[in-house]
Amino acid sequence: MKSTTVAAPKSRRAPRETLNLRIPTEERSLIDRAARSSGKTRTDFILGAARRAAEEELLDRAVFVVSPKAYAKFVALLDEPAQPNERLRRTLQTPLPWAKA
């Protein structure tokens, strides 16, 4: 099923800035094919991909600051042995999907 995009009325769109890129023809063709396949414009496709990559990059560098007491409690919980439970037992007994013959 092909999705379609609907443009918001111009009065509601956030102002856009210009970003110029120089890319090899092959990469532009690849991006254009993928954008058409997803029903997006080249700009929307590139912006979506770049935004996801940027968010992922920043989330990979997230730092959590906690008190020494909270950190010690966290480490103690990690060091405790796992407690078996029904859900864990079921998971360990489920056949592996790639092991089906």
N, CA, C and O atoms as a DFTB+ gen file, in Angstrom:
404 C
 N C O
     1  1       0.841      -1.169       0.000
     2  2       0.000       0.000       0.000
     3  2       0.886       1.232       0.000
     4  3       1.752       1.376       0.863
     5  1       0.679       2.110      -0.949
     6  2       1.492       3.308      -1.073
     7  2       0.891       4.424      -0.231
     8  3      -0.304       4.706      -0.311
     9  1       1.733       5.050       0.572
    10  2       1.238       6.143       1.403
    11  2       1.359       7.443       0.622
    12  3       2.232       7.597      -0.233
    13  1       0.486       8.351       0.927
    14  2       0.542       9.661       0.291
    15  2       0.786      10.712       1.346
    16  3       0.385      10.567       2.501
    17  1       1.443      11.762       0.934
    18  2       1.696      12.843       1.871
    19  2       0.802      14.008       1.512
    20  3       0.565      14.289       0.337
    21  1       0.312      14.678       2.532
    22  2      -0.554      15.831       2.335
    23  2       0.164      17.042       2.906
    24  3       0.558      17.050       4.073
    25  1       0.329      18.047       2.090
    26  2       1.029      19.248       2.536
    27  2       0.108      20.084       3.413
    28  3      -1.082      20.232       3.133
    29  1       0.681      20.622       4.469
    30  2      -0.070      21.521       5.344
    31  2      -0.246      22.847       4.622
    32  3       0.569      23.204       3.771
    33  1      -1.297      23.576       4.953
    34  2      -1.459      24.894       4.342
    35  2      -0.221      25.746       4.594
    36  3       0.373      25.678       5.670
    37  1       0.166      26.539       3.617
    38  2       1.392      27.327       3.734
    39  2       1.413      28.220       4.960
    40  3       2.484      28.504       5.495
    41  1       0.257      28.665       5.414
    42  2       0.225      29.559       6.569
    43  2       0.643      28.845       7.853
    44  3       1.019      29.502       8.823
    45  1       0.586      27.519       7.876
    46  2       0.916      26.768       9.097
    47  2       2.323      26.182       9.068
    48  3       2.803      25.692      10.090
    49  1       2.986      26.222       7.927
    50  2       4.328      25.656       7.826
    51  2       5.345      26.524       8.554
    52  3       5.281      27.753       8.530
    53  1       6.287      25.844       9.203
    54  2       7.381      26.568       9.838
    55  2       8.309      27.077       8.738
    56  3       8.472      26.411       7.716
    57  1       8.908      28.229       8.929
    58  2       9.837      28.733       7.913
    59  2      10.999      27.756       7.746
    60  3      11.448      27.143       8.715
    61  1      11.475      27.617       6.521
    62  2      12.570      26.688       6.241
    63  2      13.831      27.449       5.872
    64  3      13.783      28.540       5.305
    65  1      14.946      26.848       6.207
    66  2      16.259      27.371       5.842
    67  2      16.773      26.580       4.647
    68  3      16.252      25.508       4.339
    69  1      17.771      27.092       3.990
    70  2      18.367      26.399       2.852
    71  2      19.600      25.645       3.318
    72  3      20.398      26.158       4.103
    73  1      19.749      24.414       2.824
    74  2      20.928      23.594       3.088
    75  2      21.371      23.030       1.750
    76  3      20.657      22.233       1.141
    77  1      22.540      23.437       1.291
    78  2      23.046      22.976      -0.002
    79  2      23.980      21.802       0.206
    80  3      24.826      21.816       1.099
    81  1      23.820      20.788      -0.625
    82  2      24.664      19.597      -0.559
    83  2      25.272      19.320      -1.926
    84  3      24.616      19.510      -2.950
    85  1      26.485      18.886      -1.946
    86  2      27.106      18.410      -3.182
    87  2      27.300      16.914      -3.001
    88  3      28.045      16.469      -2.128
    89  1      26.616      16.146      -3.841
    90  2      26.690      14.693      -3.721
    91  2      26.906      14.080      -5.094
    92  3      26.516      14.655      -6.110
    93  1      27.535      12.900      -5.116
    94  2      27.722      12.207      -6.393
    95  2      26.371      11.853      -7.025
    96  3      25.385      11.626      -6.325
    97  1      26.348      11.812      -8.327
    98  2      25.131      11.512      -9.078
    99  2      24.506      10.196      -8.634
   100  3      23.285      10.100      -8.506
   101  1      25.332       9.184      -8.399
   102  2      24.812       7.870      -8.003
   103  2      24.054       7.941      -6.679
   104  3      23.009       7.310      -6.519
   105  1      24.584       8.709      -5.741
   106  2      23.917       8.831      -4.443
   107  2      22.613       9.607      -4.570
   108  3      21.620       9.273      -3.923
   109  1      22.615      10.642      -5.401
   110  2      21.380      11.406      -5.619
   111  2      20.324      10.516      -6.255
   112  3      19.152      10.576      -5.882
   113  1      20.726       9.702      -7.201
   114  2      19.779       8.789      -7.853
   115  2      19.210       7.790      -6.854
   116  3      18.014       7.498      -6.872
   117  1      20.062       7.273      -5.992
   118  2      19.614       6.338      -4.959
   119  2      18.603       6.999      -4.029
   120  3      17.560       6.423      -3.718
   121  1      18.922       8.213      -3.590
   122  2      18.019       8.955      -2.704
   123  2      16.698       9.236      -3.405
   124  3      15.633       9.088      -2.806
   125  1      16.758       9.636      -4.656
   126  2      15.535       9.917      -5.415
   127  2      14.668       8.675      -5.546
   128  3      13.449       8.753      -5.394
   129  1      15.282       7.530      -5.825
   130  2      14.514       6.281      -5.936
   131  2      13.851       5.943      -4.609
   132  3      12.678       5.569      -4.571
   133  1      14.597       6.075      -3.532
   134  2      14.044       5.757      -2.209
   135  2      12.928       6.736      -1.841
   136  3      11.913       6.331      -1.274
   137  1      13.107       8.007      -2.155
   138  2      12.084       9.008      -1.846
   139  2      10.802       8.702      -2.621
   140  3       9.710       8.733      -2.054
   141  1      10.932       8.408      -3.910
   142  2       9.747       8.062      -4.706
   143  2       9.075       6.811      -4.163
   144  3       7.848       6.736      -4.096
   145  1       9.881       5.831      -3.775
   146  2       9.348       4.571      -3.240
   147  2       8.539       4.801      -1.977
   148  3       7.556       4.102      -1.732
   149  1       8.942       5.773      -1.174
   150  2       8.240       6.053       0.081
   151  2       7.163       7.128      -0.075
   152  3       6.494       7.480       0.897
   153  1       6.992       7.650      -1.291
   154  2       5.958       8.651      -1.520
   155  2       6.295      10.012      -0.956
   156  3       5.399      10.794      -0.641
   157  1       7.590      10.307      -0.823
   158  2       8.016      11.591      -0.263
   159  2       8.792      12.381      -1.304
   160  3       9.268      11.836      -2.300
   161  1       8.906      13.665      -1.051
   162  2       9.790      14.475      -1.876
   163  2      11.222      14.185      -1.456
   164  3      11.462      13.654      -0.371
   165  1      12.172      14.535      -2.318
   166  2      13.580      14.340      -1.970
   167  2      13.891      15.085      -0.679
   168  3      14.552      14.542       0.207
   169  1      13.423      16.321      -0.565
   170  2      13.691      17.134       0.626
   171  2      13.145      16.477       1.884
   172  3      13.855      16.351       2.882
   173  1      11.875      16.055       1.839
   174  2      11.282      15.430       3.020
   175  2      11.979      14.120       3.372
   176  3      12.160      13.807       4.549
   177  1      12.367      13.362       2.360
   178  2      13.067      12.100       2.612
   179  2      14.408      12.360       3.295
   180  3      14.735      11.719       4.294
   181  1      15.184      13.302       2.753
   182  2      16.496      13.604       3.325
   183  2      16.361      14.185       4.728
   184  3      17.115      13.819       5.629
   185  1      15.396      15.095       4.915
   186  2      15.209      15.687       6.245
   187  2      14.838      14.623       7.281
   188  3      15.351      14.634       8.399
   189  1      13.946      13.708       6.902
   190  2      13.559      12.649       7.836
   191  2      14.725      11.762       8.210
   192  3      14.923      11.441       9.382
   193  1      15.506      11.361       7.201
   194  2      16.663      10.495       7.459
   195  2      17.715      11.227       8.297
   196  3      18.288      10.651       9.222
   197  1      17.960      12.481       7.973
   198  2      18.953      13.253       8.720
   199  2      18.506      13.485      10.159
   200  3      19.313      13.413      11.086
   201  1      17.212      13.766      10.342
   202  2      16.694      13.985      11.699
   203  2      16.833      12.721      12.538
   204  3      17.272      12.780      13.686
   205  1      16.457      11.566      11.961
   206  2      16.592      10.304      12.712
   207  2      18.048      10.041      13.084
   208  3      18.343       9.640      14.210
   209  1      18.958      10.266      12.133
   210  2      20.381      10.052      12.401
   211  2      20.888      11.002      13.483
   212  3      21.666      10.601      14.349
   213  1      20.453      12.253      13.434
   214  2      20.883      13.240      14.431
   215  2      20.374      12.881      15.821
   216  3      21.118      12.945      16.800
   217  1      19.088      12.499      15.904
   218  2      18.527      12.125      17.202
   219  2      19.233      10.898      17.767
   220  3      19.542      10.845      18.958
   221  1      19.486       9.911      16.906
   222  2      20.174       8.698      17.363
   223  2      21.577       9.022      17.854
   224  3      22.010       8.514      18.888
   225  1      22.281       9.863      17.119
   226  2      23.636      10.251      17.511
   227  2      23.635      10.941      18.870
   228  3      24.470      10.644      19.725
   229  1      22.692      11.865      19.066
   230  2      22.641      12.585      20.341
   231  2      22.194      11.686      21.489
   232  3      22.698      11.815      22.605
   233  1      21.259      10.783      21.232
   234  2      20.814       9.872      22.288
   235  2      21.924       8.916      22.706
   236  3      21.992       8.512      23.867
   237  1      22.795       8.552      21.763
   238  2      23.925       7.675      22.101
   239  2      24.898       8.352      23.043
   240  3      25.710       7.686      23.686
   241  1      24.825       9.659      23.129
   242  2      25.754      10.402      23.975
   243  2      25.076      10.993      25.208
   244  3      25.642      11.851      25.885
   245  1      23.882      10.536      25.487
   246  2      23.160      11.051      26.647
   247  2      23.898      10.673      27.933
   248  3      24.394       9.555      28.074
   249  1      23.957      11.600      28.840
   250  2      24.629      11.380      30.117
   251  2      23.600      11.582      31.225
   252  3      22.890      12.587      31.256
   253  1      23.534      10.619      32.123
   254  2      22.627      10.728      33.254
   255  2      23.458      11.052      34.483
   256  3      24.419      10.348      34.794
   257  1      23.095      12.094      35.166
   258  2      23.809      12.504      36.365
   259  2      22.935      12.162      37.562
   260  3      21.796      12.617      37.675
   261  1      23.495      11.352      38.450
   262  2      22.771      10.951      39.657
   263  2      23.696      11.099      40.856
   264  3      24.912      11.229      40.714
   265  1      23.106      11.076      42.011
   266  2      23.900      11.179      43.241
   267  2      24.692       9.886      43.436
   268  3      24.327       8.847      42.886
   269  1      25.759       9.945      44.206
   270  2      26.523       8.728      44.487
   271  2      25.654       7.636      45.121
   272  3      25.842       6.452      44.842
   273  1      24.717       8.031      45.961
   274  2      23.834       7.059      46.617
   275  2      22.940       6.353      45.580
   276  3      22.797       5.131      45.610
   277  1      22.349       7.124      44.675
   278  2      21.490       6.536      43.641
   279  2      22.304       5.634      42.725
   280  3      21.828       4.574      42.318
   281  1      23.533       6.043      42.396
   282  2      24.387       5.220      41.539
   283  2      24.750       3.914      42.229
   284  3      24.740       2.858      41.597
   285  1      25.067       3.972      43.505
   286  2      25.407       2.759      44.248
   287  2      24.218       1.802      44.277
   288  3      24.402       0.591      44.149
   289  1      23.013       2.319      44.441
   290  2      21.810       1.479      44.441
   291  2      21.620       0.843      43.065
   292  3      21.296      -0.341      42.970
   293  1      21.816       1.613      42.012
   294  2      21.695       1.115      40.644
   295  2      22.685      -0.018      40.384
   296  3      22.309      -1.058      39.842
   297  1      23.938       0.177      40.766
   298  2      24.964      -0.849      40.561
   299  2      24.637      -2.092      41.381
   300  3      24.838      -3.209      40.904
   301  1      24.145      -1.926      42.585
   302  2      23.780      -3.075      43.422
   303  2      22.666      -3.884      42.762
   304  3      22.700      -5.114      42.780
   305  1      21.688      -3.206      42.183
   306  2      20.606      -3.909      41.481
   307  2      21.136      -4.673      40.273
   308  3      20.693      -5.788      39.997
   309  1      22.071      -4.085      39.562
   310  2      22.669      -4.773      38.407
   311  2      23.465      -6.004      38.836
   312  3      23.508      -7.008      38.124
   313  1      24.084      -5.913      39.990
   314  2      24.920      -7.015      40.471
   315  2      24.120      -8.173      41.058
   316  3      24.649      -9.275      41.207
   317  1      22.857      -7.939      41.392
   318  2      22.033      -9.018      41.943
   319  2      21.776     -10.077      40.877
   320  3      21.582      -9.747      39.707
   321  1      21.775     -11.347      41.274
   322  2      21.475     -12.388      40.284
   323  2      20.030     -12.269      39.811
   324  3      19.144     -11.865      40.564
   325  1      19.812     -12.626      38.555
   326  2      18.458     -12.577      37.998
   327  2      17.572     -13.576      38.722
   328  3      17.999     -14.687      39.037
   329  1      16.350     -13.179      38.980
   330  2      15.395     -14.068      39.633
   331  2      14.525     -14.728      38.576
   332  3      13.858     -14.037      37.805
   333  1      14.521     -16.061      38.530
   334  2      13.678     -16.738      37.536
   335  2      12.208     -16.382      37.747
   336  3      11.751     -16.203      38.876
   337  1      11.486     -16.285      36.641
   338  2      10.055     -16.031      36.715
   339  2       9.395     -16.715      35.519
   340  3      10.084     -17.212      34.628
   341  1       8.088     -16.741      35.499
   342  2       7.362     -17.463      34.457
   343  2       7.652     -16.912      33.067
   344  3       7.827     -17.675      32.117
   345  1       7.700     -15.624      32.953
   346  2       7.959     -15.031      31.630
   347  2       9.343     -15.424      31.120
   348  3       9.502     -15.734      29.939
   349  1      10.345     -15.415      32.000
   350  2      11.693     -15.820      31.614
   351  2      11.712     -17.294      31.221
   352  3      12.335     -17.663      30.225
   353  1      11.035     -18.135      31.995
   354  2      10.978     -19.566      31.656
   355  2      10.358     -19.775      30.275
   356  3      10.888     -20.535      29.465
   357  1       9.239     -19.103      30.005
   358  2       8.574     -19.227      28.697
   359  2       9.500     -18.789      27.568
   360  3       9.585     -19.439      26.526
   361  1      10.186     -17.685      27.793
   362  2      11.090     -17.168      26.765
   363  2      12.203     -18.163      26.470
   364  3      12.542     -18.399      25.311
   365  1      12.764     -18.741      27.513
   366  2      13.863     -19.679      27.315
   367  2      13.402     -21.000      26.698
   368  3      14.210     -21.719      26.110
   369  1      12.132     -21.323      26.823
   370  2      11.604     -22.570      26.265
   371  2      11.025     -22.391      24.860
   372  3      10.695     -23.376      24.200
   373  1      10.899     -21.164      24.403
   374  2      10.346     -20.903      23.073
   375  2      11.374     -21.270      22.016
   376  3      12.532     -20.862      22.105
   377  1      10.952     -22.046      21.006
   378  2      11.902     -22.397      19.933
   379  2      12.392     -21.136      19.218
   380  3      11.639     -20.177      19.044
   381  1      13.638     -21.151      18.815
   382  2      14.209     -20.023      18.107
   383  2      13.624     -19.957      16.693
   384  3      13.596     -20.975      16.001
   385  1      13.164     -18.800      16.254
   386  2      12.522     -18.718      14.941
   387  2      13.445     -19.124      13.794
   388  3      12.980     -19.661      12.789
   389  1      14.737     -18.874      13.932
   390  2      15.670     -19.213      12.859
   391  2      16.121     -20.671      12.919
   392  3      16.811     -21.145      12.017
   393  1      15.731     -21.387      13.983
   394  2      16.137     -22.786      14.124
   395  2      15.100     -23.746      13.570
   396  3      15.295     -24.960      13.622
   397  1      13.985     -23.218      13.034
   398  2      12.950     -24.082      12.472
   399  2      13.462     -24.790      11.231
   400  3      14.101     -24.185      10.370
   401  1      13.172     -26.085      11.154
   402  2      13.655     -26.857      10.009
   403  2      12.610     -26.969       8.924
   404  3      12.857     -27.589       7.889
